[in-house]
Amino acid sequence: MKNVNKTDDFFLWLLKNVIHLCLKTLGLLMVAVILFGVIDVAWTLYQRLIAPPVFILTIGDILATFGAFMVVLIAIEIFQNIILYLRDDVIHVKIVLSTALMAIARKVIILDYNELEPLYIFATGVVLVATGLTYYYVHKIPDTVSD
């Protein structure tokens, strides 16, 4: 077994602190992204409501608004990932999978099925099912494994 000297300890400490600072910076930037996303949702909804016919939303308008909402929700999920990583220094697979499911769900909601190839739609469905099954099985695993 290799002895770790003080220089190595300091170097590892320094690297860990640099990564920690980067995560804090990413968290701050993600808050800005979320705020701008909320403004974008409000702006999108406002523009859709004032366009003729006024105060009437078409299915396309609703889908565009849902897509904007989902992007903000995905950003919030990513922010939660950053916060948990800062606290625990561990990647939480359940949250990462839930973020992936949210992103895939957003994609499914905003897909224009008239414009896409059937193989693309099928592949998206396979990714959705695979991620959903993975999420299900990860949730079945207890948080602490004991012998």
C-alpha positions as CSV (number, residue, x, y, z in Angstrom):
1,M,0.0,0.0,0.0
2,K,1.4,3.4,-1.0
3,N,2.0,6.0,1.7
4,V,0.3,9.3,1.1
5,N,2.5,12.3,2.0
6,K,1.5,15.8,3.0
7,T,2.0,17.1,-0.5
8,D,-0.5,14.6,-1.9
9,D,-3.0,15.4,0.9
10,F,-2.8,19.1,0.1
11,F,-3.1,18.5,-3.6
12,L,-6.2,16.4,-3.1
13,W,-7.7,18.9,-0.7
14,L,-7.0,21.7,-3.2
15,L,-8.7,19.7,-6.1
16,K,-11.7,18.9,-3.9
17,N,-12.1,22.6,-3.0
18,V,-11.8,23.7,-6.7
19,I,-14.5,21.2,-7.6
20,H,-16.6,22.4,-4.7
21,L,-16.2,26.0,-5.9
22,C,-17.2,25.0,-9.4
23,L,-20.3,23.3,-8.1
24,K,-21.3,26.5,-6.1
25,T,-20.8,28.5,-9.3
26,L,-22.9,26.1,-11.3
27,G,-25.6,26.3,-8.6
28,L,-25.6,30.1,-8.8
29,L,-25.7,30.0,-12.6
30,M,-28.6,27.5,-12.5
31,V,-30.6,29.8,-10.3
32,A,-30.1,32.5,-13.0
33,V,-31.2,30.0,-15.7
34,I,-34.3,29.1,-13.6
35,L,-35.2,32.8,-13.1
36,F,-34.8,33.5,-16.8
37,G,-36.8,30.4,-17.6
38,V,-39.7,31.5,-15.4
39,I,-39.6,34.9,-17.2
40,D,-39.7,33.1,-20.5
41,V,-42.7,31.0,-19.5
42,A,-44.5,34.1,-18.5
43,W,-43.6,35.9,-21.7
44,T,-44.5,32.9,-23.8
45,L,-47.9,32.7,-22.1
46,Y,-48.5,36.4,-22.4
47,Q,-47.6,36.4,-26.1
48,R,-50.0,33.4,-26.8
49,L,-52.8,35.1,-24.9
50,I,-52.6,38.5,-26.7
51,A,-52.3,37.0,-30.2
52,P,-55.6,36.8,-32.1
53,P,-57.9,35.3,-31.1
54,V,-57.2,37.1,-27.8
55,F,-57.3,35.0,-24.6
56,I,-57.7,31.8,-26.6
57,L,-55.0,29.1,-26.5
58,T,-54.7,26.5,-29.2
59,I,-53.4,23.1,-28.6
60,G,-50.1,24.2,-30.2
61,D,-50.0,27.2,-27.7
62,I,-50.6,24.9,-24.8
63,L,-47.9,22.5,-25.9
64,A,-45.4,25.3,-26.3
65,T,-46.3,26.6,-22.9
66,F,-46.0,23.1,-21.4
67,G,-42.6,22.7,-23.1
68,A,-41.4,26.0,-21.5
69,F,-42.7,24.8,-18.1
70,M,-41.0,21.5,-18.4
71,V,-37.6,23.1,-19.2
72,V,-37.9,25.2,-16.0
73,L,-38.8,22.0,-14.0
74,I,-35.8,20.2,-15.5
75,A,-33.5,23.1,-14.5
76,I,-34.9,22.9,-11.0
77,E,-34.2,19.1,-10.9
78,I,-30.6,19.8,-12.1
79,F,-30.3,22.4,-9.4
80,Q,-31.4,19.9,-6.8
81,N,-28.7,17.5,-8.2
82,I,-26.1,20.2,-7.6
83,I,-27.3,21.0,-4.1
84,L,-27.3,17.3,-3.1
85,Y,-23.8,16.8,-4.5
86,L,-22.6,19.8,-2.6
87,R,-24.1,18.4,0.6
88,D,-23.3,14.7,0.3
89,D,-20.4,14.6,-2.2
90,V,-22.3,11.7,-3.8
91,I,-24.2,11.4,-7.1
92,H,-27.8,10.5,-6.2
93,V,-28.9,8.1,-9.0
94,K,-32.6,8.4,-8.1
95,I,-32.6,12.1,-8.7
96,V,-30.5,11.8,-11.9
97,L,-33.0,9.3,-13.2
98,S,-36.0,11.4,-12.3
99,T,-34.4,14.3,-14.1
100,A,-33.8,12.1,-17.2
101,L,-37.5,11.0,-17.0
102,M,-38.6,14.5,-16.8
103,A,-36.5,15.5,-19.9
104,I,-37.8,12.5,-21.8
105,A,-41.4,13.3,-20.8
106,R,-40.9,16.9,-22.0
107,K,-39.6,15.5,-25.3
108,V,-42.7,13.2,-25.7
109,I,-45.0,16.1,-24.9
110,I,-43.6,18.5,-27.5
111,L,-43.0,16.0,-30.3
112,D,-44.7,16.8,-33.5
113,Y,-45.7,13.3,-34.6
114,N,-46.7,14.4,-38.1
115,E,-43.1,15.5,-38.8
116,L,-41.1,12.6,-37.4
117,E,-40.0,9.3,-38.7
118,P,-41.7,6.3,-37.1
119,L,-38.3,4.9,-36.1
120,Y,-37.5,8.1,-34.2
121,I,-40.8,7.9,-32.3
122,F,-40.1,4.2,-31.6
123,A,-36.6,4.9,-30.3
124,T,-37.9,7.7,-28.0
125,G,-40.4,5.2,-26.6
126,V,-37.7,2.6,-26.0
127,V,-35.6,5.2,-24.2
128,L,-38.6,6.2,-22.1
129,V,-39.4,2.6,-21.1
130,A,-35.8,1.8,-20.4
131,T,-35.4,4.9,-18.2
132,G,-38.7,4.2,-16.5
133,L,-37.8,0.6,-15.7
134,T,-34.4,1.7,-14.4
135,Y,-36.0,4.3,-12.2
136,Y,-38.5,1.7,-10.9
137,Y,-35.8,-0.9,-10.1
138,V,-33.5,1.7,-8.5
139,H,-36.4,2.7,-6.2
140,K,-37.0,-0.9,-5.3
141,I,-33.4,-1.1,-3.9
142,P,-33.2,0.0,-0.3
143,D,-31.2,3.2,0.4
144,T,-28.8,1.3,2.7
145,V,-27.6,-2.1,1.9
146,S,-27.0,-4.4,4.9
147,D,-25.5,-7.9,5.0
